[in-house]
Amino acid sequence: MNEAKLVERQEKQRFWGGHLSQWKESGLSQSAYCREHQLKLHRFVYWKKRLAPQKPSVSLVEVPVSRQKTACLFPPAPPISIVFSGHCRIEVRSGFDPASLEVVLRVLSRL
């Protein structure tokens, strides 16, 4: 950006920044202030948004984690019963290890 445009931009920022400060102190509505100072309302609103401090778009909130076990809101699922070859019964409860079950079934299939 060339020097002249930079200076022009800084002057506009000072001009509108001054008006925004005066408006806040005046107690007038935006439209009343603009009428009184012969300013275009849409330009006033544009510069108000442009010169407003930037708010962070994301904020993090720390959530404490309890190490205590809590009661389950839902009753545990009933176990699954697998009857193998009519004489062997396997009961699978929630939280089982699938790899262990696979090994057990392979061993039983050889019997």
Steps between C-alpha positions, in 0.01 A plus 500: 500500500641838413566775755211725395238225542643404838479861621144530366394181681653622827320834466167323444560283805576808713195685362256218563666398827449856626136501398441162662649625827286817488189296418553270802526803729207683338225264611337540158384217278721426201254652256452816710876546534548456125224752421650751742851462349387452140644150473365212296359239737617203291860631505475557875384139555776370267773680696347404832533133405841547342652678798336280765741284697513150359342235718658156501292260295579202721537480873600199701336402824670266740271220609598318817498123469388296795701187569214350700285237340148620449183300497382405154174661396403193299494146634775280358411303191423134569781262405497321167499122532662290229432126512773316313445144375218446748731448797697821545356835597688832475363810666614831353447810712538865404861615489631160382824472304412398140846357438471269801157381390637425155778287649253310720270429204793375289608262775145373547454444127787251507329286766 
